[in-house]
Amino acid sequence: VKAHIEERKPDGSAPGRGSEVAIAVVDEGLLELMPNQSWALVDAMMREKPYEVSTATSQMMVVGKRHFGRKALPHGGGGGKQLTRELFDTLIYWKSTVPLDDNGEADVAFTLNDSLTSFRVVAIASSGRDLFGTGEESIRTTQDLMLMSGLPPVVREGDKFTAGFTVRNTSDHDMSVVATLKATEGMEGKSFEDLSLAIPAGQARDAAWQATVPYGIAKMAYEVSVHDSGAARDTVKVSQKVVPAVSSRVFQATLAQVAGSLKIDVERPAGALPGRGGISVGMQGKISEGLQGVVDYMRRYPYVCLEQKTSRAVALKDREMWKDIMTAMPAYLDGDGLAKYFPLMLRGSDALTTYLLFISKEAGYDLPDDVRSKMIKGLKGFVEGKVVRYSSLRTADLSIRKIAALAALAQYGESTKELLTTIDVQPNLWPTSAVLDWIEVVRHTVGIPERDKKLKTAASILRSRLNLQGTTMNVSTERTDSLYWLMVSTDLNAARILMASMELEAWREDVPRIARGFAGRMKRGHWDTTTANAWGTIAMDRFSRKYEATPVSGTSSVSLGQKQDSIKWGDNSKGGTVALGWPDKKSTLRIEHQGTGRPWATVQSIAAIPLKKPFASGYTIKKTVTAVERKSADAWSRGDVMRVKLEIDAKSDMTWVVVSDPIPAGSAILGSGLGQDSKLLSQQGNQRGWASEAYRERSFEGLRVYYEFVPKGTWTVEYSVRLNNDGVFSVPETRVEALYAPEMFGEIPNGTIQIKK
């Protein structure tokens, strides 16, 4: 498609050389859901005074109309002309700068995607210092016979649902058509009967097949075609994401160095689903390469605040993920330069800003220059008292937060002895994290008097708290060291102790013992929090580079019952992973190594165990479901709207708590504010409690609500769900957990729900 752009001044003359336009081509279905007001420049500058009546209706929400196709392919599809339609990206074309010729004209060519819909072409022009304008036009693509998918975007293993498609006849004559469904991925070998449909002119009919989601897959893809006896036909390719109804989790894990042989007794946990999970044995030459449990945990981690995103990027060593986060960083900074957990929050956090500056420096990941300078300026203002941020809890932690900020500033050479005058330095009274921060401040701040004496005193305080026994590592002040409101955990402190020990000359001989003790602190293959796993990954990498020089060679063998496998170590081999299913009865896992070096073995016990009754460890949950709109009094039907109410009781005050409540596949959570969303049906009702909500995340899988602070007592969460697909759907457990105090959580089972037509 070619668009011709012609720009004129208010007097009708051409603007002349140097003028340019930005052009965007967008699916109008997306604009129907959320209009883009940013290109309406004149409207924003000269708004009309409102004097009107706004109304709200309960019209059905737009769902199932837009599907996001393969982003790795070139932009654009066949514009509805190619045989199979599969690219449905809603942004068709975007170019920020299109220069105009001397006549103020330009031609822009672009390829439409495969959607049969209308598209908005918008040009935003600027000329000289004071001339600008916006022009737009719509184009429509259509054909006589069209297919539109009504598949749930996300389904769960074991779900039984109706794979429905709308077949529309836009011609002026009746059609008799045949619809065909073919599974191309996930259900290979499954055949579906062809359907015959009679469609009057200008009307539509549903084509539907019954499908069951297999286990052990991540995606299902289909090719659907429809044709009449003549030339009218349409074919689309669509896919669904498949997630487990009962997640396979690591229930036990061991990280051990194999010196000759290693034996471990294993048995399938009671209640584990058959055919799921098993024993996973990873063999690596270095301890930093043996953190498979950490990698698995961080890869599956579901939550999305700024700290968690950056911690995942560091722990997974994913620089592309880090770059993606950095492109959005300006939206995460407040007016003082402090980072916010979510973009829509009003005020940033000194603790989060400290963490981001510190972890990025230690990991060797760059922050954008302008972002880094703003964050450093914000932290300096906080230390000086110019930028005020109160603690999430009523506690005297200002000195601890300031010394942490100084430790982060010290990494960039921005800590000065003058800034230290704002802090009452008493390391013997501080928690372990503050002692570690003080060591960093002393090491990196220029001009500190009696530097060696202060460093020796701080190191001796840290040494007096450290307890190393065999392969265990503990700190005597652990009961008071968990500063969860500052994202500090005991495992995070242990990681930083390991890093500090490698920099303190007097500790060099103890470093290997500290590293083994730190590894021994893992539970279920990972450390306690996302911040601890990010710090732990950096610490183990640094340890491996300095202390693990002996290469591993030879062969490592793994056996469990009648199952055996081996890993051969070559010159460049990094080991490998052996997956073994569960034995029928209690058996012994044997790992043997023949050759040089001592490889590290990560043994994980993985099982899928459905939750059968409520569990409370700090949070008690009560869930109530009531009907808002219901066709039948004794059953749920497609199109019904239900109200979900969660009553949660917290045993103590806590910061950063998340409530996660799944919904049936294909359903939609109301209240997003998108076009045609019903305000009457989605109103939140009477919310009780004093929990401070920070962010509400709606997805195809369910609702997540993040709270910056939750006091002791009861609070409620309410939301509305529209049931859009019929079938039998598995609904995972509802979960409440404290993000930086993982021992605080609660769960209740949800079972299955049947939705009729």
Steps between C-alpha positions, in 0.01 A plus 500: 500500500629847412398808696539847349567781747444864409576777748375858474533814713188680627519730195504201262866527398761225517714504817829475315813298557570361848148391584440146614227273629476200729267229372324215678268233364295327771220245508185694591391213721787594733395865496145392585635337817727791592509819287837667451465862605870585463470592132202734556727798564253783440231331705743473791599867477152643440259282688130573495337576831304188599126547525345166425360179643708181506320167503615143558349178370554131563575415138707190444874547522704458181692173535651246271536741208870574498778247504864586520703316239862409454698807583827356373374506141513810276225754560180457305325205346314455176230755569243224481624398153721204586345158547559470875457793740720481809658841571267712711728761664296810577780749423543478123753772433687771687759746379598796713650713222375526142653804320276694260609637164489867399130467423427364849420152371622145561399144415529224758455131418415235758363147511181427689475202731257213454210646698180565308407824669550876472830678554569858605781685318614801704760761403632753753674790324739768620651791309724775626474613860127543541305302240362155562195296413340159486325323214343156487315265271347153532528207262314172517585147387228244444402191301178309436577219746680570827615299803540654846647303788331468837764277658609565859849658477618292797385151603617258767597136480195275512250773408207389284377794294319598183733614223266753346531717190260749345441458125360816340340534158540863388372440146150571365412133449457194721789256543536134590850452636721228644720580802813296576716502814851353504728486805853589391672501842422351838235255382670340201303198384172633637235521225194725500190447290420746224195717564240609244339840555227691320559874533247754371628815331641754744484264797736280701498153651716326759728209415596310816699188585556335839864485610695373801836649593776234523753490782864591466473759221548877497307597188216388275467623142223458246434562134134571430356531151156560355386497136187485291442330167638800315809717552412634843735369767698603806774335706653615828774372727453561872669374815439468873740513791477194726583529871488222761196475725725354769853635472796270536707638785836423651416349840856410600840577355863434582816663370804284574853454369565147374827358627492149356138407574181637652192308621156648575180316591199618297128429508203653321313740735159390620220640287722583202332466161631199304700570188601848617837612630773264613865526598715752314879475533710785364878458481718809468870564530462817708264590780386811313386276214316270740227744596235332287250524783549876512460526123180292501356698790575840350385397152161393637469792741163663421511846658590818316606794716819683398716325759380157391555575133855619556580217741380246243719656232805484728438147629427366150796696355266630233635825360219531246247491782703765681503722189122470466459609863734794454299637206205543738704638792405869455139407582618343827668816638317757709567872505785458750677235293407207724380176341140379536393138523226564241477790251162624624617542859542861610821479704820306459687299761848565635541127573412401142726769354785382722449141387492586129817710513685240707394185313556649154855600594586163651346309207671717240169606344475861387231746599422772242711808573207734561322245719812430704575869557142567616508203737835606646372855548185367666695278741736784586200716579361224720825467697523879540140520618379704203294209364276352768369145483338339801541134584226254408496389864500704817858429590820696556683396184612833353869443578483151348340632182750785474805277544359267231456799268858610569626148421329518161632851436849383596501256207486801267746717692217723624536436874683769695611537859272806522195282430606273786440781748124446460525148646562384855753222434452213746576179306493282811131585545407466134352196326736296283392666175598841637839369615561371146394838361737675741788284376421610141484865605836481679667319209380735225462845658796731450639686799349298784723545808642183660377290209699185591386512862136543405521219245666266750235578764212438258657174380544379857133575576400299195737217595357482853151444360601235245462133591649239264448133587572243234291592197267735688526875535303704751508850644431549869273800439282336233182542704527878469680515164196438279409857402226398260367856458841592359518184282777361722501131593742276686595319178576834335729584791673164460564571131652836584712345778647267237573796273655700784716207611662487156605866540627477860857370513464341845201293383653338190548156657135486612351587161448138379324409827281809478410415139399145596304631796323752281411230249369288787249772588298421190151361545331324209795593282500877552548770761211669676424817300552640152757747630690219674506292180635795300774569757569128534553457127754784496677366811531147362627627164768699676596205718532268199726739315737532797499157664396234249784463255525118478311382189275195514569213262397138465150356535222547754235228523152523653280201587161458667362148511518361147554842342851613421663787314839664478663834422835518325719795579690648206737793479219753470220305664286674759339178611137413442172395655353152539122469547378187678138418572374397842577142605209273597635473854768651720835471321855629517639754256867436425734755347859404419781694339810350341762752395661821620330778689196491724179589315199653672176304497163673529237242595139619483186318608224629272133413549153632424288472815150649485387701800210315664426718802571857609843579640583802715841621607440863586200556272153343512279525190123474461361511145137573409354491147159656426308555177461847350340380176399136465282326242436191711463489877674164541783523246751742351455581132699679234445874535427489874672749729620394845625708791800363688566613856816409689514561875858475625617506859861603567670390821748788501595822324682439173631693200466392137232234505345358182159335457478264203159363399465299176194504273358235262664488157347742252337715767557875526548714809284811478608844611799552269353824365532386138232589247155350559602372844198517730546737793185373670608136490863567590461726802715372785236507772571565865872455564588443866830540676796738489719314251685744273451381140786588265413323176227279355604261223229343282600220264349206314605276791359700789523802727805610697481783748821643650490675837775730621390452860252266669427550872402225737131418465251430223469657158298412191555481125203507263478480123263384224560232235312434177493135390564503126554132412309184580669183620654347811795702628759439770565795729829497699523601864449852628818623669604788724868548579745752637758559228793566736395268782427176308409309815185716516238366258159339470326282239154359432402252226250592227444170315312508169208698360252393234362766268209413272399658170 
